Amino acid sequence: MDFEKEALEKLLDSLQDGIYLINRDKQITFWNRGAERLTGYTRAEVQGSGCWQDILVHVAENGLSLCETTGCPALETLRTGETVETELAYLHHKQGYRVPVTIRTSALRDAQGQVVGAAEIFSEKLSREATERELEQLRTLALLDPVTGIANRRYGDVQLQKCLDQHRRYQWPFGLLFIDLDHFKDINDTCGHEVGDRVLGMVAQTLEKSTRSFDHVARWGGEEFVAILANVDRATLKTVAENLRALVQNSFLEHEGNRIAVTLSIGGSMCRQDDTIETLLRRVDNLMYACKENGRNRVTIG
């Protein structure tokens, strides 16, 4: 029996998807290497813990916790014995950022057919191969920001000019978000620049992984980011901005026993027919500062 168990664990460890098993008390009893890769947490760090205990902490696209609502897929499987599929959720990575995943949970039963636990399989929503190819291209062109791992301002400038040219020529709509971290200086002053860089990386990865593959997110400078969203209208631009704000608000880092979180002020606008890069950037920058003046952690679309 031990041989069969060992063989099963080796098989599960060979899979790219994250897989973990829980008992009736929602305690993690097995955690494969795929789960380690996707979450940053090792088996030793999580085995015996509950998945809701600052480990996966799944949230929906609007930032609401699935662990604290009826939306928890594992809890639903434990309750009903049915297989549950979740098309999109965001798990918490050990480095603080959110990872979009698809989830499938199935019941584990004893010899009498009683539900004794659940197995959850999760995989990254985005194409890992496509992301790696894009990152390699960015490295080759020296367009990657070394602190956050996403595109830098030079890349953002190029993409913004391209979208503006297409807007003028074909009337293809696009929106621009100007994103600034709230009270970031306090984190640097209190925790140091190394932690500050980790926070920038957490925010950057959450922004990039939570937008579409044909949108563009870049670090603009300091604690500022831009997101260029193609083929959207004003309502969609606002929805995306609110979702990004909520996802970052619900992301966090662990440092010396404390949870470090940050919020965003986001100014956004659709490109207008008479816009230049300068007028569009000036408008979204002013809208972002309006968020600061009105209490921060908010979105203003103009």
Secondary structure as the mmCIF struct_conf table of DSSP 4:
data_model
#
loop_
_struct_conf.conf_type_id
_struct_conf.id
_struct_conf.beg_label_comp_id
_struct_conf.beg_label_asym_id
_struct_conf.beg_label_seq_id
_struct_conf.end_label_comp_id
_struct_conf.end_label_asym_id
_struct_conf.end_label_seq_id
HELX_RH_AL_P HELX_RH_AL_P1 ASP A 2 ASP A 13
TURN_TY1_P TURN_TY1_P1 SER A 14 SER A 14
BEND BEND1 GLN A 16 ASP A 17
STRN STRN1 GLY A 18 ASN A 23
TURN_TY1_P TURN_TY1_P2 ARG A 24 ASP A 25
STRN STRN2 GLN A 27 GLN A 27
STRN STRN3 ILE A 28 TRP A 31
HELX_RH_AL_P HELX_RH_AL_P2 ARG A 33 THR A 39
BEND BEND2 GLY A 40 GLY A 40
HELX_RH_AL_P HELX_RH_AL_P3 ARG A 43 VAL A 46
TURN_TY1_P TURN_TY1_P3 GLN A 47 GLY A 48
BEND BEND3 SER A 49 SER A 49
STRN STRN4 GLY A 50 GLY A 50
TURN_TY1_P TURN_TY1_P4 CYS A 51 ILE A 55
BEND BEND4 LEU A 56 LEU A 56
STRN STRN5 VAL A 59 VAL A 59
TURN_TY1_P TURN_TY1_P5 GLU A 61 ASN A 62
BEND BEND5 GLY A 63 GLY A 63
STRN STRN6 SER A 65 SER A 65
BEND BEND6 LEU A 66 LEU A 66
TURN_TY1_P TURN_TY1_P6 CYS A 67 GLU A 68
BEND BEND7 THR A 69 THR A 69
TURN_TY1_P TURN_TY1_P7 THR A 70 GLY A 71
HELX_RH_AL_P HELX_RH_AL_P4 PRO A 73 THR A 80
STRN STRN7 VAL A 84 HIS A 92
HELX_LH_PP_P HELX_LH_PP_P1 HIS A 93 HIS A 93
TURN_TY1_P TURN_TY1_P8 LYS A 94 GLN A 95
BEND BEND8 GLY A 96 GLY A 96
STRN STRN8 ARG A 98 ARG A 109
TURN_TY1_P TURN_TY1_P9 ALA A 111 GLN A 112
BEND BEND9 GLY A 113 GLY A 113
STRN STRN9 VAL A 115 GLU A 124
BEND BEND10 LYS A 125 LEU A 126
HELX_RH_AL_P HELX_RH_AL_P5 ARG A 128 THR A 140
TURN_TY1_P TURN_TY1_P10 LEU A 141 ALA A 142
STRN STRN10 LEU A 144 LEU A 144
TURN_TY1_P TURN_TY1_P11 PRO A 146 THR A 148
BEND BEND11 GLY A 149 ILE A 150
STRN STRN11 ALA A 151 ALA A 151
HELX_RH_AL_P HELX_RH_AL_P6 ARG A 153 TYR A 170
STRN STRN12 PHE A 174 LEU A 181
TURN_TY1_P TURN_TY1_P12 ASP A 182 HIS A 183
HELX_RH_AL_P HELX_RH_AL_P7 PHE A 184 CYS A 191
HELX_RH_AL_P HELX_RH_AL_P8 HIS A 193 LYS A 209
TURN_TY1_P TURN_TY1_P13 SER A 210 SER A 210
BEND BEND12 THR A 211 THR A 211
TURN_TY1_P TURN_TY1_P14 SER A 213 PHE A 214
BEND BEND13 ASP A 215 ASP A 215
STRN STRN13 HIS A 216 GLY A 221
TURN_TY1_P TURN_TY1_P15 GLY A 222 GLU A 223
STRN STRN14 GLU A 224 ALA A 230
BEND BEND14 ASN A 231 ASN A 231
HELX_RH_AL_P HELX_RH_AL_P9 ARG A 234 GLN A 249
TURN_TY1_P TURN_TY1_P16 ASN A 250 ASN A 250
STRN STRN15 LEU A 253 HIS A 255
TURN_TY1_P TURN_TY1_P17 GLU A 256 GLY A 257
STRN STRN16 ASN A 258 ILE A 260
STRN STRN17 LEU A 264 MET A 270
HELX_LH_PP_P HELX_LH_PP_P2 CYS A 271 ARG A 272
TURN_TY1_P TURN_TY1_P18 GLN A 273 ASP A 274
HELX_RH_AL_P HELX_RH_AL_P10 ILE A 277 GLU A 293
TURN_TY1_P TURN_TY1_P19 ASN A 294 GLY A 295
BEND BEND15 ARG A 296 ASN A 297
STRN STRN18 ARG A 298 ILE A 301
#
